[in-house]
Amino acid sequence: MTAENIHSVYFVGAGGIGMSALVRYFLSQGVHVAGYDRTTCELTEQLCREGACIHYEDNPALIPDTCRNAHHTLVIYTPAIPAEHKEMAFFREGGFNIRKRAEVLGVLTRQMKGLCVAGTHGKTTTTAMTAHLLHQSHVGCNAFLGGITKNYGTNYLLAPKSPYVVIEADEFDRSFHHLRPFASIITSADADHLDIYGTEEAYMESFAHYTSLIQPGGALIVHRGAQIQERVQEGVRRYDYSRSEGDFHAENIRIGDGRIVFDFVSPMGNIANVELGVPVSINIDNGIAAMALAQIAGATEEEIRTAMITFGGVDRRFDFKLKTDRIVFLSDYAHHPEEIRQSIASLREVFGGRRLTAIFQPHLFTRTRDFYKDFAKSLSQLDEVILTDIYPAREKPLPGVTSQIIYDELRPDMERVLCKVTDVPTIIEQGDYDVLIVLGAGDVDNHCAQITQILKKKYAIG
């Protein structure tokens, strides 16, 4: 996958957060990059400014001439693209080299030492933390991330002289089975994507297979709460971690005044007085995992300590928009019941007895069908919930599956509202809030800028 044998790369679904990192990689290789996406957005516009040629209509006639030679064009697509996509049909019928995004990332893990982060929850933040720790160290790294980092304003980092590539290992569609990690974190393994896997057993088996792909001489680091069966190759070091116990863990945790500081305990050398740049309690676990990978790659104690406090976070992962004594407003990508539970627990720990309200948009009809009772149980830990209609993404509606089935299972005595996502700004204008969080992986986050302005005006924040 170099400029020597690929002259052009065409992306079907160029604006996806994982796809766009590869767009940036191939732009850095000096090849012609073009592609399609369903709608324009800030990310696709940025990719166009960086040199990609992207259009927004599924029309083979719009594919540029530079991407019509099957011998020199690589086509990369996302599994979210529907089977009847016209441009994909054009490429299939023309005999083009067509690859999933995950297959391309898999090639990179064969060319470099892959430091991969897998798990149902926490992988984007942990991957971004790992990339930041190494990027700020003498080791350096290339990185393909599942979110836009606050530190760099991108989801892709390039370091041609570094032997390491940091990759978010996505279990959707068994994508992570294409990777060949040198070392990997597994943050969690709670059943998800049952529309793909069918059963919880099949989902867990996919993680067992993933552990078998780690290369001899490398390492597997598993969170103590992740109940997975492992099949590591001979010569793979095995560690565990958690907040309070394991080969890697934290001691002397100090939480207060908006800060979290702890001592990092590691078989490779302890690091005292580590402070989190994004002080939410779940980032203790994420930080422990990231520091473990950074140590394996060779980052020093002082490099790690300095980088941890400067980590600015990732868009839509505990992404604070306002933070005052009167009002706190933030956005988090949590879209699985366990993620939501952890988000709420983290906010309770940091903000004590303050009143907590969430705006939650369920993501996918199948996930809502499979976990509606678990969603309600997690959301019932709030003081108030504003529950919107379901974001369908790639799916068509399912009979009887609406947000109402979550609403009906909520704690009966809690304050709750069921509404369309477009009604959210009006509801916020009429309510009173203390700590407000937007939860979900859909398009509810598009309203965050408007909500921020509403809250600034409501609470006279300059």
BELVEN-V562358 format. One record per residue. N is the residue number from 1. RES is the residue in one letter. OMEGA is omega in degrees with one decimal (NA if undefined). D_CENTER is the distance of its C-alpha to the mean C-alpha in Angstrom with 2 decimals. Layout:
BEGIN
n,res,omega,d_center
N,RES,OMEGA,D_CENTER
N,RES,OMEGA,D_CENTER
END
This chain:
BEGIN
n,res,omega,d_center
1,M,178.8,25.17
2,T,-179.1,27.15
3,A,-178.8,29.30
4,E,-176.1,32.29
5,N,176.4,31.52
6,I,178.8,29.09
7,H,-177.7,30.41
8,S,174.9,27.94
9,V,-179.9,24.47
10,Y,-177.3,23.72
11,F,174.0,20.28
12,V,-171.3,20.35
13,G,-170.6,17.30
14,A,-173.0,16.98
15,G,177.2,14.92
16,G,-173.7,11.69
17,I,176.9,8.77
18,G,179.7,9.13
19,M,-175.0,12.84
20,S,175.8,13.50
21,A,176.3,12.72
22,L,173.4,15.41
23,V,-178.2,17.59
24,R,177.8,17.70
25,Y,-176.8,18.53
26,F,172.0,21.42
27,L,-179.9,22.63
28,S,178.6,22.94
29,Q,175.8,25.02
30,G,177.4,27.45
31,V,178.5,27.35
32,H,-177.9,27.58
33,V,176.8,24.32
34,A,179.2,24.45
35,G,-178.9,22.68
36,Y,164.2,22.25
37,D,-173.9,19.87
38,R,-178.6,20.85
39,T,173.9,20.73
40,T,177.1,20.76
41,C,-178.5,18.24
42,E,-178.2,17.83
43,L,179.3,15.57
44,T,177.5,18.15
45,E,177.6,20.91
46,Q,178.3,19.59
47,L,177.4,19.40
48,C,177.3,22.97
49,R,-179.4,24.10
50,E,174.1,22.85
51,G,178.5,25.00
52,A,177.4,23.38
53,C,-173.1,25.53
54,I,174.3,23.60
55,H,-167.4,25.35
56,Y,175.7,24.47
57,E,178.9,27.09
58,D,-173.4,27.08
59,N,-178.8,30.33
60,P,179.7,31.32
61,A,-178.4,33.93
62,L,176.3,31.30
63,I,-175.3,30.03
64,P,-178.7,31.55
65,D,-178.7,34.40
66,T,-178.3,32.52
67,C,-177.8,30.21
68,R,177.1,33.05
69,N,-174.8,34.28
70,A,-177.1,32.99
71,H,-174.2,34.10
72,H,-178.4,32.06
73,T,172.6,28.99
74,L,178.3,25.74
75,V,-179.9,23.88
76,I,-177.5,20.13
77,Y,176.7,18.68
78,T,178.9,15.68
79,P,-179.9,16.51
80,A,-179.7,16.09
81,I,-178.4,19.36
82,P,-176.1,22.36
83,A,-176.0,25.15
84,E,-177.6,27.71
85,H,-173.2,26.10
86,K,-178.6,29.14
87,E,176.0,27.76
88,M,177.2,26.35
89,A,178.1,29.87
90,F,-177.9,31.42
91,F,178.8,29.55
92,R,-178.5,30.28
93,E,-179.3,33.92
94,G,176.9,34.23
95,G,-179.4,33.24
96,F,172.8,30.28
97,N,-173.9,27.97
98,I,-177.2,24.91
99,R,169.6,21.73
100,K,176.3,18.32
101,R,-176.3,15.43
102,A,178.4,14.86
103,E,180.0,18.56
104,V,176.4,18.48
105,L,177.6,15.82
106,G,176.5,18.12
107,V,-179.9,21.03
108,L,178.5,19.44
109,T,172.8,19.08
110,R,-179.5,22.78
111,Q,-179.2,23.74
112,M,175.0,22.00
113,K,-176.5,20.97
114,G,171.0,17.41
115,L,-167.8,15.47
116,C,179.5,12.65
117,V,179.1,10.15
118,A,176.8,10.11
119,G,179.6,10.05
120,T,-177.5,9.64
121,H,170.0,8.10
122,G,-172.3,7.16
123,K,-178.7,5.82
124,T,179.4,3.43
125,T,-179.0,6.62
126,T,177.6,8.86
127,T,-179.1,8.31
128,A,176.4,8.94
129,M,179.8,11.74
130,T,179.8,13.20
131,A,-180.0,13.40
132,H,179.6,15.03
133,L,-177.7,17.40
134,L,179.4,18.58
135,H,179.8,18.79
136,Q,-178.1,20.98
137,S,177.5,23.04
138,H,-176.9,25.82
139,V,-176.3,23.71
140,G,175.3,21.31
141,C,163.3,18.52
142,N,-176.3,17.06
143,A,174.2,13.27
144,F,-167.8,10.92
145,L,178.9,7.48
146,G,178.2,4.41
147,G,178.4,5.63
148,I,-178.2,9.30
149,T,176.5,10.72
150,K,-177.5,13.64
151,N,-171.3,15.79
152,Y,178.8,15.91
153,G,-177.9,14.94
154,T,175.3,13.25
155,N,-177.4,10.42
156,Y,175.8,13.29
157,L,-177.7,15.81
158,L,174.6,19.18
159,A,-172.1,21.67
160,P,-176.9,24.32
161,K,-179.7,26.23
162,S,178.1,23.51
163,P,-172.0,23.45
164,Y,171.4,19.80
165,V,179.8,16.64
166,V,-173.2,13.24
167,I,170.1,10.83
168,E,-174.8,7.56
169,A,-173.2,9.64
170,D,-179.9,8.78
171,E,179.2,11.54
172,F,178.1,11.94
173,D,-178.9,15.43
174,R,-176.3,15.87
175,S,-174.6,14.18
176,F,176.5,13.85
177,H,176.1,17.63
178,H,-175.5,18.21
179,L,173.3,17.08
180,R,-172.5,19.74
181,P,166.1,18.20
182,F,175.9,20.51
183,A,-177.9,18.65
184,S,167.1,15.70
185,I,163.6,14.11
186,I,-172.9,13.59
187,T,-173.1,12.15
188,S,176.7,13.26
189,A,175.6,14.66
190,D,-172.9,15.39
191,A,178.7,16.56
192,D,177.8,14.40
193,H,-179.2,14.85
194,L,172.0,18.56
195,D,178.1,19.45
196,I,-171.3,18.68
197,Y,178.7,19.88
198,G,-178.3,22.66
199,T,176.3,23.02
200,E,179.9,21.29
201,E,178.9,23.41
202,A,177.3,22.14
203,Y,-179.0,18.49
204,M,177.8,19.51
205,E,-180.0,21.62
206,S,176.9,18.74
207,F,177.2,17.42
208,A,178.3,21.05
209,H,179.4,21.37
210,Y,-179.5,18.28
211,T,-180.0,19.98
212,S,-176.6,23.08
213,L,179.1,21.53
214,I,-170.9,21.21
215,Q,175.3,24.09
216,P,-174.7,27.23
217,G,-179.6,27.38
218,G,-173.4,23.69
219,A,171.6,22.01
220,L,-179.4,19.95
221,I,-171.5,18.67
222,V,174.7,17.96
223,H,-176.3,17.35
224,R,179.1,20.67
225,G,-177.5,19.33
226,A,-176.8,17.85
227,Q,-179.2,20.83
228,I,171.0,20.60
229,Q,-175.6,23.47
230,E,175.5,23.31
231,R,-175.9,25.23
232,V,176.5,25.02
233,Q,175.4,27.50
234,E,-179.6,30.39
235,G,176.2,29.71
236,V,176.4,26.11
237,R,-177.7,25.92
238,R,177.9,24.36
239,Y,168.8,23.16
240,D,-178.9,21.66
241,Y,169.7,20.19
242,S,-179.2,19.72
243,R,-170.1,20.51
244,S,-179.4,24.23
245,E,-178.3,25.20
246,G,177.5,24.62
247,D,174.4,25.16
248,F,177.5,22.63
249,H,-179.4,22.72
250,A,171.9,23.58
251,E,176.3,27.07
252,N,-178.8,28.85
253,I,179.3,25.94
254,R,-179.5,27.05
255,I,179.1,25.42
256,G,179.5,27.25
257,D,178.1,27.89
258,G,-179.2,24.20
259,R,171.2,23.72
260,I,-179.2,22.44
261,V,178.5,24.28
262,F,174.4,24.74
263,D,-178.3,26.22
264,F,-179.9,24.14
265,V,-172.9,26.10
266,S,174.1,25.71
267,P,-179.9,28.09
268,M,179.1,27.63
269,G,-179.1,28.80
270,N,177.2,28.10
271,I,-177.8,26.83
272,A,171.0,28.34
273,N,173.7,27.23
274,V,179.4,23.53
275,E,179.6,22.32
276,L,175.3,18.77
277,G,174.6,18.06
278,V,-169.2,15.86
279,P,168.1,18.21
280,V,-165.9,16.59
281,S,179.4,17.62
282,I,178.7,14.42
283,N,170.1,13.79
284,I,177.1,16.99
285,D,-179.6,15.49
286,N,-179.1,12.40
287,G,177.3,15.04
288,I,179.5,17.42
289,A,-179.2,15.19
290,A,179.2,14.39
291,M,177.1,18.11
292,A,177.8,19.18
293,L,-179.8,17.58
294,A,177.0,19.02
295,Q,178.2,22.36
296,I,-179.7,22.41
297,A,174.2,21.96
298,G,176.5,24.79
299,A,-176.7,23.64
300,T,179.2,26.38
301,E,-176.4,26.63
302,E,177.1,27.24
303,E,-179.0,24.52
304,I,-179.2,21.93
305,R,-178.7,23.50
306,T,-177.0,23.67
307,A,-178.7,20.12
308,M,-178.1,18.67
309,I,-180.0,20.55
310,T,178.2,19.62
311,F,-174.0,15.82
312,G,179.2,15.10
313,G,-175.4,11.49
314,V,175.6,8.71
315,D,175.6,9.48
316,R,171.9,8.92
317,R,-172.9,8.05
318,F,-174.1,11.71
319,D,-176.1,12.78
320,F,177.0,16.56
321,K,176.3,18.76
322,L,179.2,22.00
323,K,178.8,23.12
324,T,177.1,26.86
325,D,-177.4,29.31
326,R,-176.0,29.81
327,I,171.9,26.39
328,V,178.4,22.75
329,F,-179.3,20.17
330,L,179.7,16.40
331,S,176.4,13.32
332,D,-173.5,10.39
333,Y,-174.2,7.73
334,A,-177.8,9.34
335,H,175.1,10.78
336,H,-177.1,12.31
337,P,-179.4,15.56
338,E,175.4,14.78
339,E,-179.9,11.68
340,I,177.7,14.13
341,R,-179.3,16.85
342,Q,178.2,15.14
343,S,-179.4,14.26
344,I,179.0,17.90
345,A,178.9,19.29
346,S,179.8,17.72
347,L,177.5,19.21
348,R,-177.5,22.46
349,E,-176.0,22.76
350,V,-173.5,22.33
351,F,170.7,24.23
352,G,-174.0,26.83
353,G,-178.8,28.94
354,R,-175.6,27.68
355,R,-172.1,27.28
356,L,178.6,23.75
357,T,176.1,22.92
358,A,166.9,19.79
359,I,-175.7,19.32
360,F,174.7,17.44
361,Q,177.2,16.84
362,P,-177.3,16.50
363,H,178.9,14.33
364,L,176.0,16.48
365,F,-177.9,20.08
366,T,179.7,19.76
367,R,177.2,17.16
368,T,177.7,19.48
369,R,-174.1,22.47
370,D,-169.9,21.25
371,F,-173.3,20.03
372,Y,178.4,21.92
373,K,177.6,23.95
374,D,174.9,21.05
375,F,-178.2,19.37
376,A,179.4,22.79
377,K,179.1,23.26
378,S,-178.6,20.13
379,L,179.7,20.89
380,S,174.6,24.47
381,Q,177.7,23.61
382,L,169.1,23.47
383,D,-178.3,26.66
384,E,175.6,25.87
385,V,171.2,23.45
386,I,-171.6,23.42
387,L,-176.5,22.28
388,T,175.3,21.81
389,D,-173.7,22.30
390,I,171.7,19.75
391,Y,-170.9,17.39
392,P,-174.2,18.44
393,A,-174.1,16.09
394,R,-168.8,17.73
395,E,171.3,20.10
396,K,-177.7,23.64
397,P,175.6,24.94
398,L,-179.1,26.23
399,P,176.1,29.58
400,G,-178.3,29.49
401,V,175.4,25.73
402,T,177.5,25.06
403,S,179.9,23.65
404,Q,-177.0,27.20
405,I,171.2,26.74
406,I,-177.9,24.15
407,Y,-176.7,26.46
408,D,-178.8,29.44
409,E,-178.8,27.96
410,L,177.0,27.06
411,R,-170.5,29.27
412,P,-174.3,32.52
413,D,-177.6,33.35
414,M,175.8,30.09
415,E,-175.0,29.88
416,R,178.7,27.94
417,V,174.8,27.79
418,L,-171.6,26.94
419,C,169.4,26.55
420,K,-177.5,25.23
421,V,179.7,22.21
422,T,-179.8,24.70
423,D,-172.9,26.81
424,V,-179.6,24.33
425,P,179.7,25.68
426,T,178.5,29.21
427,I,179.4,28.45
428,I,178.0,26.99
429,E,-173.0,30.15
430,Q,-175.0,32.29
431,G,177.5,30.68
432,D,-170.3,30.64
433,Y,179.2,27.59
434,D,171.0,26.91
435,V,-175.4,23.20
436,L,-179.6,21.19
437,I,172.5,17.49
438,V,-179.0,15.71
439,L,174.6,13.47
440,G,-177.6,11.80
441,A,-177.9,9.65
442,G,-175.7,12.90
443,D,177.5,15.15
444,V,179.7,16.39
445,D,178.4,14.48
446,N,-179.1,17.04
447,H,-173.9,19.65
448,C,-179.6,18.39
449,A,179.1,20.70
450,Q,178.7,23.62
451,I,178.1,23.05
452,T,179.8,22.99
453,Q,177.6,26.32
454,I,-178.4,27.76
455,L,177.1,27.08
456,K,179.6,28.49
457,K,-177.1,31.59
458,K,-174.9,31.95
459,Y,172.4,31.84
460,A,177.6,33.55
461,I,-176.4,30.87
462,G,NA,31.92
END
